[in-house]
């Protein structure tokens, strides 16, 4: 498997963690949980951005 495909597994896990953290923050109604969820969201988005493939690049 290529590094790009291996990265998808990690990023899907991070996306799932993001959703679970938002659900926990909604359940607890706690601002610190919302901030943690937002920080995880930023980290996940950065991960997806850096793992994106170049358009037209040979694989």
N, CA, C and O atoms as CSV, one atom per row, in Angstrom:
chain,resi,resn,atom,element,x,y,z
A,1,UNK,N,N,0.838,-1.197,0.000
A,1,UNK,CA,C,0.000,0.000,0.000
A,1,UNK,C,C,0.873,1.247,0.000
A,1,UNK,O,O,1.963,1.270,0.572
A,2,UNK,N,N,0.381,2.245,-0.634
A,2,UNK,CA,C,1.136,3.488,-0.666
A,2,UNK,C,C,0.931,4.268,0.623
A,2,UNK,O,O,0.029,3.976,1.409
A,3,UNK,N,N,1.769,5.247,0.821
A,3,UNK,CA,C,1.659,6.087,2.021
A,3,UNK,C,C,0.351,6.853,2.028
A,3,UNK,O,O,-0.207,7.116,3.094
A,4,UNK,N,N,-0.144,7.214,0.862
A,4,UNK,CA,C,-1.408,7.954,0.780
A,4,UNK,C,C,-2.565,7.087,1.267
A,4,UNK,O,O,-3.416,7.566,2.017
A,5,UNK,N,N,-2.610,5.839,0.860
A,5,UNK,CA,C,-3.690,4.948,1.285
A,5,UNK,C,C,-3.575,4.635,2.771
A,5,UNK,O,O,-4.594,4.545,3.456
A,6,UNK,N,N,-2.364,4.467,3.283
A,6,UNK,CA,C,-2.169,4.226,4.712
A,6,UNK,C,C,-2.618,5.420,5.529
A,6,UNK,O,O,-3.135,5.253,6.634
A,7,UNK,N,N,-2.432,6.603,5.014
A,7,UNK,CA,C,-2.834,7.809,5.716
A,7,UNK,C,C,-4.339,7.944,5.837
A,7,UNK,O,O,-4.837,8.558,6.781
A,8,UNK,N,N,-5.070,7.369,4.881
A,8,UNK,CA,C,-6.529,7.456,4.934
A,8,UNK,C,C,-7.095,6.764,6.169
A,8,UNK,O,O,-8.067,7.241,6.755
A,9,UNK,N,N,-6.501,5.656,6.565
A,9,UNK,CA,C,-6.985,4.945,7.745
A,9,UNK,C,C,-6.842,5.820,8.988
A,9,UNK,O,O,-7.759,5.893,9.807
A,10,UNK,N,N,-5.730,6.464,9.124
A,10,UNK,CA,C,-5.485,7.345,10.271
A,10,UNK,C,C,-6.436,8.543,10.222
A,10,UNK,O,O,-6.996,8.934,11.246
A,11,UNK,N,N,-6.617,9.118,9.046
A,11,UNK,CA,C,-7.475,10.290,8.933
A,11,UNK,C,C,-8.952,9.953,9.139
A,11,UNK,O,O,-9.698,10.768,9.682
A,12,UNK,N,N,-9.374,8.792,8.724
A,12,UNK,CA,C,-10.749,8.381,9.004
A,12,UNK,C,C,-10.952,8.168,10.500
A,12,UNK,O,O,-12.018,8.478,11.033
A,13,UNK,N,N,-9.950,7.648,11.168
A,13,UNK,CA,C,-10.013,7.513,12.621
A,13,UNK,C,C,-10.067,8.867,13.308
A,13,UNK,O,O,-10.814,9.052,14.268
A,14,UNK,N,N,-9.273,9.815,12.816
A,14,UNK,CA,C,-9.298,11.169,13.372
A,14,UNK,C,C,-10.639,11.841,13.128
A,14,UNK,O,O,-11.125,12.585,13.979
A,15,UNK,N,N,-11.237,11.585,11.975
A,15,UNK,CA,C,-12.559,12.145,11.686
A,15,UNK,C,C,-13.609,11.562,12.619
A,15,UNK,O,O,-14.486,12.278,13.102
A,16,UNK,N,N,-13.519,10.269,12.869
A,16,UNK,CA,C,-14.433,9.636,13.816
A,16,UNK,C,C,-14.258,10.179,15.222
A,16,UNK,O,O,-15.237,10.396,15.935
A,17,UNK,N,N,-13.011,10.399,15.622
A,17,UNK,CA,C,-12.738,10.991,16.934
A,17,UNK,C,C,-13.317,12.398,17.023
A,17,UNK,O,O,-13.831,12.795,18.069
A,18,UNK,N,N,-13.237,13.145,15.943
A,18,UNK,CA,C,-13.804,14.487,15.914
A,18,UNK,C,C,-15.312,14.450,16.137
A,18,UNK,O,O,-15.846,15.227,16.928
A,19,UNK,N,N,-15.994,13.550,15.444
A,19,UNK,CA,C,-17.450,13.436,15.593
A,19,UNK,C,C,-17.812,13.027,17.022
A,19,UNK,O,O,-18.742,13.582,17.607
A,20,UNK,N,N,-17.093,12.076,17.579
A,20,UNK,CA,C,-17.367,11.634,18.945
A,20,UNK,C,C,-17.107,12.744,19.959
A,20,UNK,O,O,-17.834,12.869,20.945
A,21,UNK,N,N,-16.084,13.541,19.724
A,21,UNK,CA,C,-15.783,14.638,20.635
A,21,UNK,C,C,-16.868,15.704,20.588
A,21,UNK,O,O,-17.239,16.254,21.625
A,22,UNK,N,N,-17.382,16.004,19.394
A,22,UNK,CA,C,-18.491,16.955,19.298
A,22,UNK,C,C,-19.748,16.400,19.979
A,22,UNK,O,O,-20.480,17.146,20.628
A,23,UNK,N,N,-19.995,15.111,19.835
A,23,UNK,CA,C,-21.152,14.507,20.499
A,23,UNK,C,C,-20.997,14.589,22.016
A,23,UNK,O,O,-21.965,14.870,22.722
A,24,UNK,N,N,-19.807,14.350,22.513
A,24,UNK,CA,C,-19.554,14.458,23.948
A,24,UNK,C,C,-19.712,15.894,24.429
A,24,UNK,O,O,-20.280,16.136,25.494
A,25,UNK,N,N,-19.212,16.842,23.651
A,25,UNK,CA,C,-19.339,18.251,24.021
A,25,UNK,C,C,-20.806,18.677,24.039
A,25,UNK,O,O,-21.220,19.449,24.904
A,26,UNK,N,N,-21.578,18.179,23.098
A,26,UNK,CA,C,-23.003,18.494,23.066
A,26,UNK,C,C,-23.720,17.883,24.271
A,26,UNK,O,O,-24.607,18.500,24.861
A,27,UNK,N,N,-23.327,16.684,24.618
A,27,UNK,CA,C,-23.948,15.996,25.761
A,27,UNK,C,C,-23.583,16.672,27.083
A,27,UNK,O,O,-24.439,16.846,27.951
A,28,UNK,N,N,-22.304,17.055,27.239
A,28,UNK,CA,C,-21.844,17.642,28.498
A,28,UNK,C,C,-22.162,19.128,28.617
A,28,UNK,O,O,-22.236,19.668,29.721
A,29,UNK,N,N,-22.349,19.789,27.470
A,29,UNK,CA,C,-22.544,21.242,27.430
A,29,UNK,C,C,-21.413,21.956,28.175
A,29,UNK,O,O,-21.636,22.771,29.070
A,30,UNK,N,N,-20.214,21.619,27.770
A,30,UNK,CA,C,-19.019,22.107,28.436
A,30,UNK,C,C,-18.135,22.830,27.406
A,30,UNK,O,O,-17.815,22.275,26.355
A,31,UNK,N,N,-17.745,24.081,27.725
A,31,UNK,CA,C,-16.958,24.867,26.778
A,31,UNK,C,C,-15.588,24.274,26.530
A,31,UNK,O,O,-15.076,24.360,25.414
A,32,UNK,N,N,-14.986,23.679,27.531
A,32,UNK,CA,C,-13.658,23.090,27.319
A,32,UNK,C,C,-13.744,21.904,26.356
A,32,UNK,O,O,-12.833,21.687,25.557
A,33,UNK,N,N,-14.818,21.147,26.429
A,33,UNK,CA,C,-14.994,20.044,25.483
A,33,UNK,C,C,-15.191,20.578,24.064
A,33,UNK,O,O,-14.697,19.983,23.106
A,34,UNK,N,N,-15.909,21.694,23.922
A,34,UNK,CA,C,-16.082,22.310,22.597
A,34,UNK,C,C,-14.745,22.789,22.048
A,34,UNK,O,O,-14.481,22.649,20.854
A,35,UNK,N,N,-13.905,23.347,22.899
A,35,UNK,CA,C,-12.590,23.812,22.439
A,35,UNK,C,C,-11.701,22.650,22.017
A,35,UNK,O,O,-10.978,22.741,21.024
A,36,UNK,N,N,-11.756,21.565,22.769
A,36,UNK,CA,C,-10.985,20.379,22.393
A,36,UNK,C,C,-11.493,19.831,21.055
A,36,UNK,O,O,-10.698,19.462,20.191
A,37,UNK,N,N,-12.810,19.779,20.889
A,37,UNK,CA,C,-13.383,19.298,19.627
A,37,UNK,C,C,-12.965,20.194,18.461
A,37,UNK,O,O,-12.660,19.701,17.374
A,38,UNK,N,N,-12.950,21.483,18.684
A,38,UNK,CA,C,-12.535,22.396,17.623
A,38,UNK,C,C,-11.059,22.203,17.280
A,38,UNK,O,O,-10.686,22.218,16.107
A,39,UNK,N,N,-10.224,22.024,18.297
A,39,UNK,CA,C,-8.792,21.799,18.055
A,39,UNK,C,C,-8.573,20.495,17.285
A,39,UNK,O,O,-7.729,20.440,16.390
A,40,UNK,N,N,-9.322,19.449,17.624
A,40,UNK,CA,C,-9.216,18.191,16.894
A,40,UNK,C,C,-9.693,18.367,15.453
A,40,UNK,O,O,-9.131,17.769,14.536
A,41,UNK,N,N,-10.719,19.182,15.254
A,41,UNK,CA,C,-11.207,19.466,13.903
A,41,UNK,C,C,-10.118,20.134,13.068
A,41,UNK,O,O,-9.882,19.750,11.923
A,42,UNK,N,N,-9.468,21.121,13.639
A,42,UNK,CA,C,-8.382,21.805,12.910
A,42,UNK,C,C,-7.267,20.817,12.570
A,42,UNK,O,O,-6.750,20.817,11.453
A,43,UNK,N,N,-6.904,19.983,13.532
A,43,UNK,CA,C,-5.865,18.985,13.277
A,43,UNK,C,C,-6.261,17.995,12.199
A,43,UNK,O,O,-5.432,17.618,11.371
A,44,UNK,N,N,-7.516,17.569,12.198
A,44,UNK,CA,C,-7.999,16.642,11.172
A,44,UNK,C,C,-8.001,17.299,9.796
A,44,UNK,O,O,-7.601,16.682,8.809
A,45,UNK,N,N,-8.450,18.542,9.733
A,45,UNK,CA,C,-8.450,19.246,8.446
A,45,UNK,C,C,-7.039,19.441,7.909
A,45,UNK,O,O,-6.811,19.308,6.707
A,46,UNK,N,N,-6.103,19.752,8.775
A,46,UNK,CA,C,-4.701,19.882,8.353
A,46,UNK,C,C,-4.184,18.539,7.845
A,46,UNK,O,O,-3.467,18.481,6.845
A,47,UNK,N,N,-4.550,17.466,8.535
A,47,UNK,CA,C,-4.136,16.138,8.087
A,47,UNK,C,C,-4.693,15.788,6.728
A,47,UNK,O,O,-3.965,15.276,5.877
A,48,UNK,N,N,-5.982,16.056,6.500
A,48,UNK,CA,C,-6.582,15.797,5.192
A,48,UNK,C,C,-5.932,16.665,4.119
A,48,UNK,O,O,-5.733,16.209,2.993
A,49,UNK,N,N,-5.603,17.903,4.454
A,49,UNK,CA,C,-4.992,18.803,3.469
A,49,UNK,C,C,-3.604,18.321,3.071
A,49,UNK,O,O,-3.245,18.362,1.895
A,50,UNK,N,N,-2.826,17.865,4.042
A,50,UNK,CA,C,-1.465,17.436,3.733
A,50,UNK,C,C,-1.426,16.071,3.059
A,50,UNK,O,O,-0.444,15.763,2.385
A,51,UNK,N,N,-2.447,15.246,3.213
A,51,UNK,CA,C,-2.463,13.925,2.605
A,51,UNK,C,C,-3.131,13.903,1.241
A,51,UNK,O,O,-3.179,12.861,0.588
A,52,UNK,N,N,-3.645,15.041,0.810
A,52,UNK,CA,C,-4.305,15.061,-0.496
A,52,UNK,C,C,-3.283,14.789,-1.583
A,52,UNK,O,O,-2.127,15.195,-1.472
A,53,UNK,N,N,-3.700,14.117,-2.614
A,53,UNK,CA,C,-2.801,13.794,-3.716
A,53,UNK,C,C,-2.730,14.945,-4.698
A,53,UNK,O,O,-3.675,15.724,-4.820
A,54,UNK,N,N,-1.630,15.052,-5.388
A,54,UNK,CA,C,-1.496,16.068,-6.418
A,54,UNK,C,C,-2.308,15.654,-7.643
A,54,UNK,O,O,-2.266,14.497,-8.059
A,55,UNK,N,N,-3.027,16.577,-8.203
A,55,UNK,CA,C,-3.851,16.299,-9.370
A,55,UNK,C,C,-2.945,16.048,-10.569
A,55,UNK,O,O,-2.070,16.857,-10.880
A,56,UNK,N,N,-3.160,14.933,-11.229
A,56,UNK,CA,C,-2.382,14.604,-12.409
A,56,UNK,C,C,-1.030,13.989,-12.132
A,56,UNK,O,O,-0.282,13.697,-13.064
A,57,UNK,N,N,-0.702,13.787,-10.869
A,57,UNK,CA,C,0.597,13.188,-10.546
A,57,UNK,C,C,0.538,11.688,-10.744
A,57,UNK,O,O,-0.503,11.070,-10.523
A,58,UNK,N,N,1.635,11.106,-11.153
A,58,UNK,CA,C,1.711,9.671,-11.317
A,58,UNK,C,C,1.701,9.009,-9.942
A,58,UNK,O,O,2.360,9.473,-9.012
A,59,UNK,N,N,0.951,7.927,-9.830
A,59,UNK,CA,C,0.884,7.241,-8.536
A,59,UNK,C,C,1.679,5.982,-8.510
A,59,UNK,O,O,1.718,5.297,-7.488
